[in-house]
Amino acid sequence: MSGLLEGKRLLVTGVITDQSIAFSVARLAQENGATVVLTGFGRLSLVERIAKRLPREAPVIELDVTNQEHLDGLADKVRAHVDGIDGVVHSIAFGPQSVLGGEFLNAKWDDVAKALQVSTYSYQALAVACLPLMQPGGSIVGLTFDATKAWPVYDWMGVAKAGLESTSRYLALHLGKQGIRSNLVSAGPLRTMAAKSIPGFEQFEDAWAERAPLGWDLQDKEPAARAICALLSDWFPATTGEVVHVDGGYHALGA
Ligand SMILES: NC(=O)c1ccc[n+]([C@@H]2O[C@H](COP(=O)([O-])OP(=O)(O)OC[C@H]3O[C@@H](n4cnc5c(N)ncnc54)[C@H](O)[C@@H]3O)[C@@H](O)[C@H]2O)c1
């Protein structure tokens, strides 16, 4: 097999169903020559079952990004499968119901803190955990939902994504000397488990359906996955701290 990611060893987080954006990334990466190792959170046997649906079954390592022991042990566990990592995909977010769906003014710190730990701080934590296995030319890619605007129902998740976008710029700053890039893909709304857990998510779906200049398919994760694979490849060698929009052009519009 040959392709854009020939010979690349990738660690891909965030697969929970075959609708996960991370699943499309893992599939496309394998189709383009990469070796993929997955991490799974919580329901490991489910993630292992999904991993069998990839073109080549990928090993699954348990990783709860709020568990420091998991983070500390990650590099050794990855080493059991590959001798280094060329790319890392952070496809992780979580917010308790109390911090989104219009609850911005009622949210309590403990719940907001959980959202920020899982969705924002974990980007740095995952990068640091993977660093011992990374070389110059390495690439870290995460997923955001345009945090330059306040959206209905997204609430504290929007704040978490604003923090994620900033975290990516700081990772770019601190890892640049080591030749490691950090970039985000800002995806339009996609039907996944995470999306379904946001009450009122259909408002985004309607807005994109009506307004995205290129149109927008809520089911199709491939455009986002392609951009992520491109950023993991050697074809963006001088790009870091960037947010690439894969949203049908929605972000470019005025009110
Ligand atoms: N679906 C969308 O509309 C959309 C749009 C833009 C960005 N995103 C982002 O894409 C990423 C992937 O989400 P998705 O839409 O594919 O949904 P998903 O539900 O398939 O994936 C979310 C993943 O986060 C993982 N996760 C949650 N808590 C974790 C923890 N403590 N440790 C490790 N993993 C944990 C879950 O296991 C799951 O695999 C998220 O960052 C999400 O915010 C999604």
The ligand as a Gaussian input file, in Angstrom:
#p B3LYP/6-31G(d) Opt

LIG

0 1
 N      -19.542000      16.118000      15.850000
 C      -19.407000      17.425000      15.621000
 O      -20.338000      18.111000      15.162000
 C      -18.076000      18.085000      15.876000
 C      -17.803000      19.325000      15.269000
 C      -16.572000      19.946000      15.532000
 C      -15.673000      19.336000      16.394000
 N      -15.984000      18.131000      16.968000
 C      -15.004000      17.543000      17.875000
 O      -14.559000      16.317000      17.357000
 C      -14.023000      15.540000      18.431000
 C      -14.549000      14.116000      18.336000
 O      -15.932000      14.081000      18.589000
 P      -16.967000      13.260000      17.710000
 O      -17.957000      14.238000      17.201000
 O      -16.266000      12.360000      16.772000
 O      -17.772000      12.420000      18.820000
 P      -17.498000      10.991000      19.512000
 O      -18.521000      10.897000      20.608000
 O      -17.479000       9.940000      18.493000
 O      -16.024000      11.180000      20.123000
 C      -15.768000      11.808000      21.357000
 C      -14.723000      10.958000      22.049000
 O      -14.271000      11.567000      23.273000
 C      -13.905000      10.483000      24.108000
 N      -13.738000      10.891000      25.494000
 C      -14.644000      11.489000      26.299000
 N      -14.123000      11.627000      27.540000
 C      -12.857000      11.111000      27.506000
 C      -11.823000      10.948000      28.472000
 N      -11.965000      11.333000      29.749000
 N      -10.641000      10.377000      28.076000
 C      -10.471000       9.957000      26.795000
 N      -11.426000      10.068000      25.843000
 C      -12.605000      10.639000      26.200000
 C      -15.048000       9.502000      23.917000
 O      -14.696000       8.194000      24.370000
 C      -15.247000       9.566000      22.415000
 O      -14.471000       8.574000      21.768000
 C      -14.390000      16.292000      19.715000
 O      -13.300000      17.091000      20.113000
 C      -15.532000      17.173000      19.249000
 O      -15.720000      18.325000      20.057000
 C      -17.154000      17.488000      16.714000

